């Protein structure tokens, strides 16, 4: 098995679930071939043992020839060793194929999650994505695990047919035609199971989505007394999933019963025909024993075929869910991003609003519509190419939409109003790349008025952050995120409502320290806010109304001369 993670294998084939399964198989050809070859040897060796046993009886026991008996017994021992070795190797290759396909799919889904951004949760519920990554990838992998057994069953069927042909043409024809017919009869049971498994998977996805949404909003739900409502919703979805699972179990039970009945019926017919041939004297006692062994063994190919079809159905359902995730297109793409990034100190211009961000200044963006100013911040960070097709942003002389994404992300950083904290040490959350020493980290915390947070945790910067930073209050999270933004030391830093969750005293301290940490010629800062405490320390304030720049100046000038601006600021107090 190759070391995980796997190297980039290029874009997967997502045209259909079957083609995706074929694409996965093409990425692990060596392991699959090894499993199929070893599985074929294993089953062929097992299929040949009744034939050798019959020969030992006829040529050794009945003929009274001890040397012949010992010779055939020796061949049986050799086959047993070959069978054991092939079985071990086949099993290892099969499990390897299972794990490779599962982990490769998990890697593809993981990469898609990290690279798609907000486009994925907008298209597929978070719980559905979790269920796909945690469950569907392993269901899909089961199909590759059973392929070696299926190949072995086919090989064994052909070997048995050839061996029986040496005894009876009628029995050989019965095996050659009867085994495929028995396998085909099982399809009548498999088809409804496919429908029921798809229904069960859909119900499980909806249940997981409700559970994820409930956990994400648990604190809010408890605060407003709505926890029981969501618990009841989850209970209902869980019951629906249970009922769907019971229907799938019924189909599986029907399949198992059908396998026993069909395979048993075929075995009875085969044995009856062989017994009649023995009574007529057409075959020897040893050949009759061999035929009885064949009749028992031929149940194996029929069961292997049924198991393979059932696994393929599960894999097909899982592949369909994986494809749904892989087909989601990100809001931004680096394709066509061929322009060279402008030199440091270039201006940013949002053409649709007329906003010009001059380098080296701390600029506030105030809007009568708070959503409009947030949209401007999103455009400046190039978070959605579709929007930039209609509302152009220029960075120096370049169209921002055609500048490489890595260049934009390294030089223009947008800290949104509700960014995330993840699990890990606090130091790794504030300085993900580990490029700053503790003094710089503490300096950023001081600028964000967040040093007091360290006093309330045991291990300081080495303290573990809980999922989504739930161990901190909303105001604490906002200040930690602001410190993280400061530590990027971005050429252009856009802060969206950076103090909306803190009290006035804390906000005043942040405002007083903003110039110290960002007031440099080679650094440009844009703050989307309507807070008077922050506006008072800005180099310049730009006022948007009805989607256009209506006024620009200092906070004092605009308060004195622009009534619309004054009304917006007063309402925010």
MISE-806992 format. One record per residue (C-alpha): y, z, x. Coordinates in steps of 0.25 Angstrom, whole numbers, padded with zeros to 4 digits, always signed. Layout:
MISE-806992
YZX...
END
This chain:
MISE-806992
+0000+0000+0000+0014-0003+0005+0024+0007+0008+0033+0010-0004+0044+0006-0006+0040-0008-0005+0049-0019+0001+0057-0028-0008+0047-0038-0014+0058-0046-0021+0061-0047-0036+0049-0044-0045+0044-0054-0055+0049-0048-0068+0047-0060-0077+0035-0053-0084+0027-0041-0083+0015-0049-0078+0023-0057-0068+0028-0043-0063+0014-0038-0061+0011-0051-0054+0023-0049-0045+0019-0035-0041+0005-0040-0038+0010-0050-0028+0017-0039-0021+0004-0032-0018-0006-0043-0016-0013-0037-0004-0016-0024-0012-0020-0031-0025-0029-0041-0017-0036-0030-0010-0038-0022-0023-0044-0034-0030-0053-0038-0018-0058-0024-0016-0060-0022-0031-0068-0035-0032-0077-0031-0021-0079-0017-0027-0082-0022-0041-0091-0033-0036-0099-0024-0027-0101-0015-0039-0105-0027-0048-0115-0031-0038-0123-0017-0037-0131-0020-0050-0136-0033-0044-0140-0026-0031-0147-0015-0039-0155-0025-0047-0159-0032-0034-0164-0019-0028-0172-0016-0040-0179-0030-0041-0181-0033-0026-0183-0019-0021-0188-0009-0032-0196-0019-0040-0201-0027-0029-0204-0015-0020-0196-0020-0008-0190-0008-0001-0182-0017+0009-0176-0025-0003-0173-0012-0010-0166-0006+0002-0158-0019+0005-0153-0019-0009-0150-0005-0009-0142-0007+0004-0134-0018-0003-0131-0008-0014-0126+0002-0004-0117-0009+0003-0111-0013-0011-0108+0002-0014-0101+0003-0001-0093-0009-0003-0090-0005-0017-0085+0009-0013-0076+0003-0002-0071-0008-0011-0068+0002-0022-0060+0011-0013-0052-0001-0007-0050-0007-0021-0045+0006-0027-0035+0009-0016-0030-0006-0017-0029-0004-0032-0021+0009-0031-0012+0003-0020-0009-0009-0030-0006+0000-0041+0004+0008-0032+0010-0004-0026+0014-0010-0039+0018+0003-0045+0027+0007-0034+0033-0007-0032+0037-0008-0047+0043+0006-0045+0051+0002-0033+0056-0011-0041+0060-0002-0053+0066+0008-0044+0074-0002-0037+0079-0008-0050+0083+0005-0055+0092+0008-0042+0098-0006-0042+0100-0009-0057+0110+0003-0059+0115+0005-0073+0109-0008-0078+0095-0002-0079+0097+0010-0088+0106+0001-0096+0094-0008-0099+0082+0002-0098+0082+0016-0102+0081+0026-0090+0068+0032-0095+0062+0018-0097+0065+0015-0082+0059+0028-0078+0046+0026-0086+0045+0012-0079+0047+0017-0065+0037+0029-0067+0027+0023-0076+0026+0008-0078+0025+0005-0063+0012+0013-0062+0007+0007-0075+0009-0007-0069+0002-0003-0056-0011+0000-0063-0013-0014-0066-0014-0017-0051-0023-0006-0049-0033-0011-0059-0033-0026-0053-0043-0023-0042-0053-0018-0053-0050-0030-0062-0053-0039-0050-0065-0031-0046-0070-0032-0061-0068-0047-0061-0076-0048-0047-0087-0040-0052-0088-0048-0065-0090-0060-0057-0100-0054-0047-0108-0048-0059-0108-0062-0066-0113-0069-0053-0124-0058-0051-0129-0058-0065-0130-0073-0064-0141-0072-0054-0149-0064-0065-0145-0071-0078-0136-0082-0082-0134-0076-0096-0130-0063-0091-0120-0069-0081-0114-0077-0092-0113-0065-0101-0105-0057-0090-0097-0069-0086-0092-0071-0100-0094-0057-0106-0085-0049-0097-0073-0057-0099-0075-0057-0114-0076-0042-0114-0063-0041-0106-0056-0051-0116-0061-0042-0128-0053-0030-0122-0040-0038-0123-0040-0035-0138-0039-0020-0135-0029-0022-0124-0018-0030-0132-0015-0018-0141-0015-0009-0130-0004-0017-0123+0005-0016-0134+0003-0001-0136+0005+0001-0121+0018-0006-0122+0022+0003-0134+0018+0015-0126+0026+0011-0114+0039+0008-0122+0037+0022-0129+0036+0029-0116+0048+0022-0110+0056+0026-0122+0051+0041-0121+0055+0041-0106+0069+0035-0109+0072+0046-0119+0066+0057-0110+0075+0052-0098+0087+0051-0107+0085+0065-0112+0083+0071-0098+0095+0064-0093+0104+0070-0104+0097+0084-0106+0109+0092-0102+0118+0085-0112+0107+0085-0123+0106+0101-0121+0121+0102-0121+0122+0095-0135+0109+0100-0141+0103+0087-0141+0091+0090-0133+0081+0091-0144+0085+0078-0150+0081+0070-0137+0069+0079-0136+0065+0074-0150+0068+0060-0146+0059+0061-0133+0048+0068-0142+0048+0056-0151+0047+0046-0140+0036+0054-0133+0028+0054-0146+0030+0039-0147+0025+0037-0133+0013+0046-0136+0009+0038-0148+0011+0025-0140+0002+0031-0129-0008+0035-0139-0009+0021-0145-0011+0016-0130-0022+0026-0128-0029+0020-0141-0028+0006-0135-0034+0012-0122-0045+0018-0129-0048+0006-0137-0048-0002-0124-0058+0008-0117-0067+0008-0130-0066-0008-0130-0070-0008-0115-0082+0001-0118-0087-0007-0130-0085-0021-0124-0090-0018-0111-0102-0010-0117-0105-0021-0126-0105-0031-0115-0114-0022-0107-0124-0021-0118-0125-0036-0120-0126-0038-0106-0137-0028-0104-0145-0033-0117-0145-0047-0111-0150-0042-0098-0161-0033-0104-0166-0045-0112-0167-0054-0100-0175-0043-0093-0184-0042-0105-0186-0057-0104-0189-0055-0089-0177-0064-0085-0172-0053-0076-0178-0043-0067-0177-0028-0069-0167-0027-0057-0159-0038-0063-0159-0030-0076-0154-0017-0069-0143-0026-0062-0139-0031-0076-0138-0017-0082-0129-0013-0070-0120-0026-0072-0119-0022-0087-0113-0009-0083-0104-0014-0072-0099-0026-0081-0091-0015-0089-0082-0013-0077-0075-0027-0077-0073-0026-0092-0066-0012-0091-0059-0017-0078-0053-0028-0086-0049-0020-0098-0042-0009-0088-0035-0020-0081-0029-0026-0094-0025-0012-0099-0018-0010-0085-0011-0023-0086-0006-0020-0099+0000-0007-0094+0005-0014-0081+0012-0025-0090+0019-0015-0099+0024-0008-0086+0028-0021-0079+0036-0024-0092+0044-0011-0090+0046-0013-0075+0051-0027-0078+0061-0022-0088+0067-0013-0077+0067-0024-0066+0074-0034-0075+0086-0026-0077+0097-0032-0069+0107-0023-0062+0122-0024-0065+0125-0028-0051+0118-0038-0042+0121-0041-0028+0117-0056-0030+0129-0065-0028+0136-0054-0020+0140-0062-0009+0155-0059-0006+0159-0051+0006+0164-0037+0003+0179-0036+0005+0185-0028+0017+0188-0014+0015+0201-0011+0008+0200-0022-0002+0205-0021-0016+0197-0020-0028+0202-0027-0041+0196-0026-0055+0201-0039-0060+0199-0037-0075+0208-0024-0075+0217-0028-0064+0214-0016-0056+0216-0016-0041+0210-0005-0032+0219-0004-0020+0211+0001-0007+0214+0014-0001+0219+0020-0014+0214+0030-0024+0215+0023-0037+0213+0029-0051+0209+0020-0063+0213+0025-0076+0210+0018-0089+0213+0020-0104+0198+0017-0106+0189+0025-0096+0178+0015-0097+0187+0004-0092+0190+0011-0079+0175+0014-0077+0172+0000-0079+0182-0004-0068+0175+0006-0059+0162+0000-0062+0167-0014-0059+0173-0009-0046+0159-0005-0041+0153-0017-0046+0143-0010-0056+0141-0022-0065+0142-0037-0061+0142-0042-0075+0155-0034-0077+0161-0040-0065+0159-0054-0070+0169-0051-0080+0178-0041-0073+0180-0045-0059+0182-0035-0047+0187-0040-0034+0186-0033-0021+0196-0039-0011+0194-0054-0013+0179-0052-0018+0173-0052-0032+0166-0038-0032+0154-0045-0040+0151-0053-0027+0152-0042-0017+0138-0036-0012+0134-0024-0020+0131-0016-0007+0145-0018-0002+0151-0014-0015+0143-0001-0016+0146+0003-0002+0161+0001-0003+0164+0003-0018+0158+0016-0024+0160+0019-0039+0157+0033-0043+0154+0033-0058+0157+0043-0068+0143+0047-0070+0135+0044-0057+0122+0051-0054+0117+0061-0044+0102+0061-0040+0092+0070-0035+0092+0074-0021+0101+0083-0012+0115+0084-0015+0119+0078-0001+0111+0066-0004+0118+0064-0017+0132+0065-0011+0128+0057+0001+0116+0048-0002+0117+0040+0011+0118+0052+0020+0130+0047+0027+0139+0059+0026+0138+0073+0033+0139+0086+0025+0154+0087+0028+0157+0074+0022+0149+0077+0009+0156+0091+0008+0169+0084+0009+0166+0074-0002+0161+0086-0011+0174+0093-0008+0182+0081-0012+0174+0080-0025+0177+0095-0027+0162+0097-0026+0159+0107-0015+0158+0118-0025+0145+0112-0030+0138+0115-0017+0141+0130-0019+0132+0130-0032+0120+0123-0025+0110+0130-0015+0108+0119-0005+0122+0113-0005+0121+0098-0001+0106+0099+0000+0104+0104-0014+0095+0095-0023+0102+0087-0034+0095+0087-0047+0092+0075-0055+0106+0068-0059+0113+0080-0053+0110+0088-0066+0111+0101-0057+0126+0099-0056+0136+0099-0068+0144+0086-0072+0156+0090-0064+0148+0093-0051+0140+0080-0052+0153+0073-0053+0159+0079-0041+0146+0077-0033+0147+0062-0037+0161+0062-0033+0158+0067-0019+0147+0057-0018+0157+0046-0021+0167+0052-0010+0155+0051+0000+0153+0037-0002+0167+0035+0005+0167+0021-0002+0178+0011+0001+0181+0011-0014+0177+0023-0022+0178+0022-0037+0177+0036-0045+0175+0035-0060+0179+0048-0067+0176+0057-0055+0181+0070-0060+0178+0069-0075+0168+0080-0075+0176+0090-0067+0186+0101-0070+0201+0099-0067+0201+0108-0055+0190+0100-0049+0196+0087-0052+0209+0091-0046+0202+0095-0033+0195+0081-0033+0208+0074-0035+0215+0082-0024+0203+0078-0014+0202+0063-0018+0213+0058-0009+0207+0066+0003+0193+0059+0002+0197+0045-0003+0212+0043+0001+0210+0034+0012+0214+0020+0015+0200+0014+0016+0196+0021+0003+0199+0016-0011+0196+0025-0023+0196+0022-0038+0196+0034-0048+0193+0031-0062+0199+0043-0069+0210+0047-0079+0211+0062-0073+0225+0066-0070+0220+0074-0058+0214+0063-0051+0225+0053-0055+0235+0061-0049+0229+0059-0035+0227+0044-0036+0234+0034-0027+0235+0025-0039+0231+0024-0054+0227+0012-0061+0228+0012-0077+0219+0003-0085+0221+0000-0099+0214-0010-0108+0206-0015-0096+0218-0018-0087+0227-0011-0077+0239-0006-0084+0246+0003-0074+0245+0008-0059+0252+0019-0052+0251+0033-0049+0246+0043-0059+0260+0049-0061+0266+0035-0062+0256+0031-0073+0258+0044-0080+0273+0042-0081+0273+0027-0084+0260+0023-0092+0258+0030-0105+0244+0024-0107+0240+0029-0094+0246+0043-0097+0238+0043-0110+0225+0041-0103+0227+0051-0093+0231+0062-0103+0219+0059-0111+0210+0062-0099+0216+0075-0096
END
